[in-house]
Structure formats: C-alpha cells, structure tokens
Amino acid sequence: MKFGISYSTPYYGVDPQKIVAFAQLAEECGFESIYLPEHIVLYPGAKVGTFEIPPALPYLDPLDCLSFIAATERILLGTGVLLLPYHHPVILAKRLATVDVLSGGRMRLLTVGLGALPGEAEAIGVDFATRGRRADEAIDVLRLLWAGGEEGVSHSGEFFTFTDLVSFPKPHQATHLPIHVGGSSRPAARRAGRLGNGYFPGGRPDPAQWDLVRATAAESGRDPDTLEYTRTATIDLSPERLADLTAEGVTRVVVSTSATSLDQQRKELTDFSHRFGL
C-alpha cells in the first residue's frame, strides 16, 4: 500500500514557510505523495451537495504551490482534484511538464475532476453541461502534446483545434504524465476505465464503482490490472480499516489531518508513520 497526505490551504493556511515545512515533514515521515485541491473562484451561496462553501477560503493554485514545494527531494506531487474542464489543455500541458521537470519527475499523481459548482464554470466561460466531454478531449490533447515531436501535432475536436503545435519541454524522462480520474459518479468511474491511469473517488464510494472502472477498462481494450485505485482516509486510520481497503483493491490511501499547528501535525504524521512502518 502507498500512502499520501493532503494539504488543504483553506484550512492549514497559505504561509509559504508552513507549506514547505509540512511537505518536508510528510517526506521525513515516509509518505509517498502530497496532494492539493483546487477551486479557481468561489462565490456566496456556492454549495457542494448540502454543504455551503465559505467564499473567502484561500485556495492556492495547486500547480504553482506544488512547484514551490518541489524543493523536497522525494515526495510525489499530486492534485486532488484539478478541475480539468476549466483549464485550456495547451497551456496546462506546458505547466504540468514544467512542474515535472523542475521536480525531477515527481508530478506523477495528477488527479482531474469536472467541478461541481455551476457558477465556477460560468465565470470561466465553460458550459457546465458539457464539462465531461470537454475533460475527455482535454485528456487526449494533453497526451498528444506530450508525445509529439519537433514536427508538431494537430487536433480537431469539439472544443479544441490546432495545427502542427510543438510543446517542449517534455515531462522528465517520459512521453506522458499519468492522469488519474477523480469523482464518485458512474460517469467518473467509466472515464477512469476508458482514459485514466487510476481512479480516485474520494469519500466512501460504493465498492461497485471500482468494478465498473475495471470492466470499462477491459471493454476499452485496456488492462485493468495496470490501473491504480486511490481512496481517502483520516490520519487515525486503523490497521483493520486499511485491511478492508486493501481487500477492495485499493493501492493508495491519501490521509488528512484536522490539526492546524505544525507541532500537532508532526505528532499525528509521526504516529501514523510508526503505526504502518513507513
């Protein structure tokens, strides 16, 4: 099992020294990866389900933040989740490759989602109803640009069209970056099976979702056994709960802590590390 840790700037703060210290602490404690969330804009009354999001929460740009903490030596960098339909893939391909190059090949846990706030899509000029198709095409464009050579690549789709584009630098010693798909819906599970390198539903999804991912991958001519399965948990995760997740096919657990002080975070991350022998 691999273990990641999430860092939520809305709750832990945006102090740059604290962000770096947290990332270094996670690395020292043996965590494989660190994840950051994304909201591009918020507004009064924005809700996810029945939860109303306080509009002044300070969400840092996850890629800029990950680039900043890439001064760590080993920990992999992830997003949970990047709102893919709200990014132009030509620009995003460059940004992701840049972070990967600067980190020595550690921008390897990109997790993308569709976004749940119609007002956020409207502010960016994206049709909320088409964001799923837009995300699918964006994944194709990212991979096309990363794999393309000096002769350039072309694409003509529903949302993006270009001719003979050349995008350098490439990801560090790779022709593409893994793309994990987030979301607990059946369409998200099918997207992960068709297009993803992994699935990260978050929360406590129906175990049948992973079966749907694997079945869709097989139907698409892909090997389901090559896909990673990531789930969330709290820092007090028990060995018994970990055994249950392992039995469900989970390959990575991303934990979070409610502690906001670095001293308390150090204690909780250290205890976790000792509990599971990281």
C-alpha positions in Angstrom: 0.0 0.0 0.0 1.2 3.5 -0.8 0.3 6.5 1.5 -0.3 10.1 0.5 -1.1 13.1 2.6 -3.4 16.0 1.6 -2.6 19.7 2.3 -5.6 22.0 2.2 -4.6 25.6 2.1 -8.1 26.8 3.1 -7.7 25.1 6.5 -4.0 25.0 7.1 -3.2 28.5 5.8 -1.1 29.9 3.0 2.1 30.7 4.9 4.8 29.6 2.4 7.2 28.5 5.2 4.5 26.4 6.8 3.6 24.8 3.5 7.2 23.8 2.8 7.6 22.6 6.4 4.6 20.4 6.1 5.8 18.9 2.8 9.2 18.2 4.3 7.6 16.7 7.4 5.5 14.4 5.2 8.6 13.3 3.3 10.5 12.7 6.6 7.7 10.5 7.8 7.8 8.3 4.7 4.7 9.5 2.9 4.8 8.7 -0.8 2.9 11.8 -2.0 1.3 15.1 -1.2 -1.9 16.3 -2.7 -3.5 19.8 -3.1 -7.1 20.6 -4.0 -8.4 23.3 -6.4 -11.1 25.9 -6.7 -10.4 28.7 -9.1 -13.2 31.0 -7.9 -15.9 30.8 -5.2 -19.0 32.9 -4.7 -21.6 33.4 -1.9 -24.1 30.5 -1.8 -21.8 28.0 -3.6 -22.7 24.5 -2.5 -21.4 21.0 -2.9 -24.4 18.9 -2.1 -25.9 20.5 1.0 -22.5 22.0 2.2 -22.2 25.7 1.5 -18.6 26.6 0.9 -17.4 29.8 2.7 -16.5 32.0 -0.3 -13.4 33.5 1.3 -11.5 30.2 1.7 -8.0 30.8 0.3 -7.4 28.1 -2.3 -3.9 28.5 -3.7 -3.3 27.4 -7.3 -2.3 23.8 -6.8 0.3 23.6 -9.6 2.0 26.8 -8.5 2.0 25.6 -5.0 3.4 22.1 -6.0 6.1 23.8 -8.0 7.0 25.9 -4.9 7.3 22.8 -2.6 9.2 20.8 -5.3 12.4 21.7 -3.3 11.7 18.5 -1.4 13.7 15.5 -2.5 11.5 12.5 -2.9 7.8 13.1 -2.3 5.5 12.7 -5.3 3.2 15.7 -6.3 -0.5 15.3 -6.8 -3.7 17.2 -7.2 -7.0 16.2 -5.6 -8.6 17.3 -7.8 -7.5 19.6 -10.6 -10.7 21.0 -12.3 -9.7 19.9 -15.8 -12.6 21.5 -17.9 -11.6 24.9 -16.6 -8.0 24.7 -18.0 -7.0 25.0 -21.6 -5.1 21.8 -22.3 -2.4 23.5 -24.5 -1.4 25.8 -21.6 -1.9 23.0 -19.0 0.4 20.6 -20.9 3.2 23.2 -20.5 2.5 23.9 -16.9 2.4 20.3 -15.9 5.6 19.4 -17.8 7.3 22.4 -16.2 6.5 21.2 -12.7 7.6 17.7 -13.6 10.9 18.9 -15.0 11.6 21.2 -12.0 10.8 18.5 -9.5 12.9 15.8 -11.3 9.9 13.8 -12.4 7.6 13.9 -9.4 4.5 15.5 -10.9 3.1 12.0 -11.3 -0.2 12.0 -9.4 -2.3 14.5 -11.4 -5.9 13.7 -10.5 -8.6 15.5 -12.5 -12.2 16.1 -11.9 -15.1 18.0 -13.5 -16.0 20.5 -10.8 -19.4 20.7 -9.0 -20.1 24.5 -9.0 -22.0 25.9 -12.0 -21.0 29.4 -11.1 -17.3 28.5 -11.3 -17.8 27.1 -14.8 -19.8 30.2 -15.8 -17.1 32.6 -14.5 -14.6 30.9 -16.8 -16.9 30.7 -19.8 -17.3 26.9 -19.8 -20.7 25.4 -20.4 -21.3 23.4 -17.2 -23.4 20.8 -19.1 -20.5 19.9 -21.5 -17.7 19.8 -19.0 -17.5 16.0 -19.1 -16.9 15.9 -22.9 -14.5 18.8 -22.5 -12.5 16.9 -19.9 -12.3 13.8 -22.1 -11.0 15.8 -25.0 -8.5 17.7 -22.8 -7.0 14.4 -21.7 -6.5 13.4 -25.3 -4.9 16.8 -26.1 -2.5 16.7 -23.1 -1.2 13.3 -24.1 -1.0 14.3 -27.8 1.2 17.3 -27.0 3.4 15.5 -24.5 4.1 12.7 -27.1 4.5 15.0 -30.1 7.9 15.7 -31.6 9.5 18.6 -33.4 7.3 18.1 -36.5 4.3 19.1 -34.4 0.9 17.6 -33.8 -2.6 18.6 -34.9 -6.0 18.1 -33.4 -9.5 19.0 -34.5 -12.2 18.4 -31.9 -15.4 19.7 -30.4 -13.6 22.2 -28.1 -10.0 22.4 -29.2 -8.5 22.8 -32.6 -4.8 23.4 -33.6 -2.3 22.5 -36.3 1.3 21.5 -36.1 1.9 22.5 -32.5 5.2 21.7 -30.8 5.2 21.7 -27.0 8.5 21.4 -25.1 9.9 20.7 -22.6 8.5 17.2 -22.3 7.8 15.6 -18.9 11.0 14.5 -17.2 12.3 11.3 -18.9 8.8 10.4 -20.1 6.5 10.8 -23.0 3.4 11.5 -20.8 2.3 12.1 -17.3 -0.1 9.7 -15.5 -3.7 11.1 -15.3 -5.9 9.8 -12.5 -9.6 10.5 -12.6 -11.5 11.7 -9.6 -15.2 11.6 -8.8 -17.6 9.2 -7.2 -20.2 9.1 -10.0 -20.7 6.3 -12.5 -19.6 8.6 -15.4 -16.3 9.3 -13.5 -15.7 5.6 -13.0 -16.3 4.9 -16.6 -14.0 7.8 -17.6 -11.3 6.3 -15.3 -11.7 3.0 -17.0 -11.6 4.4 -20.6 -8.9 7.1 -20.1 -7.3 7.1 -16.7 -4.2 5.7 -15.3 -6.0 5.4 -12.0 -9.2 6.2 -10.1 -9.6 8.4 -7.0 -13.2 8.7 -6.0 -12.7 10.2 -2.6 -15.0 9.6 0.4 -16.7 6.2 0.8 -17.9 5.3 -2.6 -19.8 2.1 -3.5 -17.3 -0.7 -4.0 -19.1 -1.4 -7.2 -17.5 1.8 -8.7 -14.1 0.1 -8.8 -15.7 -2.9 -10.5 -17.2 -0.5 -13.1 -13.7 1.1 -13.7 -12.2 -2.3 -14.3 -15.0 -3.5 -16.5 -14.9 -0.4 -18.6 -11.1 -0.6 -19.0 -11.5 -4.2 -20.2 -14.2 -3.2 -22.7 -11.9 -0.5 -24.0 -9.1 -2.9 -24.6 -7.1 -1.8 -21.7 -5.5 -3.9 -18.9 -7.5 -3.2 -15.7 -4.5 -4.5 -13.6 -2.4 -1.5 -14.7 -4.8 1.0 -13.0 -4.2 2.4 -9.6 -7.0 2.8 -7.1 -6.7 5.6 -4.5 -9.0 6.3 -1.6 -9.1 8.9 1.2 -9.0 8.3 5.0 -8.3 10.3 8.1 -5.0 10.3 10.0 -6.4 7.9 12.6 -6.8 5.2 10.1 -6.7 1.8 11.8 -4.9 -1.3 10.5 -8.3 -3.0 10.4 -9.8 -0.4 8.1 -6.6 -0.5 6.0 -7.1 -4.2 5.6 -10.7 -3.6 4.4 -9.4 -1.1 1.8 -6.7 -3.5 0.6 -9.3 -6.2 0.1 -11.4 -3.8 -2.0 -8.4 -3.4 -4.4 -7.1 0.0 -3.1 -3.5 0.6 -3.9 -3.0 4.1 -2.3 -4.6 5.8 0.7 -4.5 9.6 1.0 -5.0 10.7 4.6 -5.8 14.1 6.0 -5.4 15.7 9.4 -7.6 18.2 11.1 -4.6 19.6 13.1 -3.6 23.1 12.0 -0.4 23.6 14.1 2.8 22.1 12.8 3.6 20.6 16.1 0.3 18.7 16.3 0.7 17.7 12.6 4.1 16.4 13.3 2.8 14.2 16.1 -0.1 12.8 14.0 2.1 12.2 11.0 4.8 10.6 13.1 2.3 8.3 14.9 0.8 7.3 11.5 4.2 6.6 10.2 5.1 4.3 13.1 1.7 2.6 13.0 2.2 1.5 9.4 6.0 1.2 9.3 6.6 3.9 6.7 
